[in-house]
C-alpha cells in the first residue's frame, strides 16, 4: 500500500528532486523498506535505474512473498497515529495535521488528495 508513496519520496531524494518535508528515514517508509529488505540507498538506486513503477514493484515482490505483503498491508490498514513511536508521531501529526485516533492510511490518502489538488 505504501510502495507508490515511497517511490515518490525516493524520486524526490534523487539529484534534481525536491522532497520538500517528506523523507524516507526515519518514518513509515523506512519501516516498509526494512520489512522488504532494502536500505534507503539501495531503494533509491532501484528507483533511479527502473524504467517504471512496475519494475520496482517486481523487484520488491521478488524479495517479499505475497503472504508477507498481505501482512504488511494489514498492519498499515490498522495503524493509528497514536501507534507510531513518539518521536515519529509528533512529526507525522505536525506535518499532516493528524490526530492520535486517526488511521495513518486515512491521513496519507487525504494528504495525497490535497497534494494532487494543489498540483492539478
C-alpha positions as CSV (number, residue, x, y, z in Angstrom):
1,X,0.0,0.0,0.0
2,X,2.8,2.4,0.8
3,X,5.1,1.5,-2.1
4,X,3.9,4.2,-4.6
5,X,4.3,6.9,-2.0
6,X,7.7,5.6,-1.0
7,X,8.7,5.6,-4.7
8,X,7.7,9.2,-5.0
9,X,9.8,10.1,-1.9
10,X,12.8,8.3,-3.4
11,X,12.4,10.3,-6.6
12,X,12.3,13.5,-4.6
13,X,15.6,12.5,-2.9
14,X,17.4,11.9,-6.1
15,X,19.6,14.5,-7.7
16,X,17.4,17.3,-9.1
17,X,14.4,16.2,-7.0
18,X,12.7,18.2,-4.3
19,X,11.3,16.1,-1.4
20,X,10.0,19.1,0.5
21,X,9.3,18.0,4.1
22,X,8.9,14.4,3.0
23,X,11.6,11.9,4.0
24,X,12.1,8.2,3.9
25,X,14.1,7.8,7.1
26,X,13.0,7.9,9.8
27,X,9.4,7.1,9.3
28,X,6.8,4.7,7.9
29,X,8.6,4.4,4.6
30,X,11.8,3.4,6.3
31,X,9.9,0.8,8.2
32,X,8.4,-0.5,4.9
33,X,11.8,-0.7,3.3
34,X,13.4,-2.5,6.2
35,X,10.5,-5.0,6.2
36,X,11.1,-5.6,2.5
37,X,14.9,-6.0,3.0
38,X,16.0,-2.7,1.4
39,X,18.2,0.1,2.7
40,X,17.2,3.6,1.8
41,X,20.2,4.0,-0.5
42,X,19.6,0.7,-2.2
43,X,15.9,1.5,-2.8
44,X,16.7,5.0,-4.2
45,X,19.2,3.3,-6.6
46,X,16.5,0.8,-7.6
47,X,14.1,3.7,-8.4
48,X,16.8,5.5,-10.3
49,X,17.5,2.5,-12.5
50,X,14.0,1.3,-13.0
51,X,12.1,2.0,-16.2
52,X,8.8,2.3,-14.4
53,X,6.9,1.5,-11.2
54,X,6.0,-2.0,-12.4
55,X,9.8,-2.8,-12.5
56,X,10.1,-1.5,-8.9
57,X,7.1,-3.5,-7.7
58,X,8.5,-6.6,-9.3
59,X,11.9,-6.1,-7.5
60,X,10.0,-5.8,-4.2
61,X,7.8,-8.8,-5.0
62,X,10.9,-10.8,-5.7
63,X,12.1,-10.2,-2.1
64,X,8.8,-10.3,-0.2
65,X,6.4,-13.3,-0.6
66,X,2.7,-12.3,-1.2
67,X,1.6,-13.5,2.2
68,X,4.2,-11.2,3.8
69,X,3.0,-8.3,1.6
70,X,-0.6,-9.0,2.7
71,X,0.5,-9.0,6.4
72,X,2.4,-5.7,5.9
73,X,-0.7,-4.1,4.3
74,X,-2.8,-5.3,7.2
75,X,-0.5,-3.6,9.7
76,X,-0.7,-0.4,7.7
77,X,-4.5,-0.6,7.4
78,X,-4.9,-0.8,11.2
79,X,-2.1,1.5,12.3
80,X,-3.3,4.6,14.1
81,X,-1.3,7.8,14.6
82,X,-1.2,7.0,18.3
83,X,0.5,3.7,17.5
84,X,3.5,5.5,15.9
85,X,6.7,5.8,18.0
86,X,6.6,9.0,20.0
87,X,9.5,10.6,18.1
88,X,7.8,9.9,14.7
89,X,4.2,10.6,15.9
90,X,4.9,14.3,16.7
91,X,6.5,14.9,13.3
92,X,3.7,13.0,11.5
93,X,1.0,14.8,13.4
94,X,2.6,18.2,12.7
95,X,3.2,17.5,9.0
96,X,-0.2,16.1,8.3
97,X,-2.4,17.9,10.9
98,X,-3.3,14.4,12.2
99,X,-5.0,13.4,15.4
100,X,-4.0,10.3,17.5
101,X,-7.2,8.4,16.8
102,X,-6.9,8.7,13.0
103,X,-5.8,5.8,10.9
104,X,-2.4,6.5,9.3
105,X,-3.6,5.3,5.9
106,X,-6.5,7.7,6.0
107,X,-4.2,10.6,6.8
108,X,-1.9,9.7,4.0
109,X,-4.7,9.4,1.5
110,X,-6.1,12.8,2.5
111,X,-2.5,14.2,2.2
112,X,-2.2,12.7,-1.3
113,X,-5.6,14.1,-2.4
114,X,-4.6,17.6,-1.1
115,X,-1.3,17.4,-2.9
116,X,-2.9,16.3,-6.2
117,X,-5.5,19.2,-6.0
118,X,-2.7,21.7,-5.4
119,X,-0.7,20.5,-8.4
120,X,-3.6,19.8,-10.8
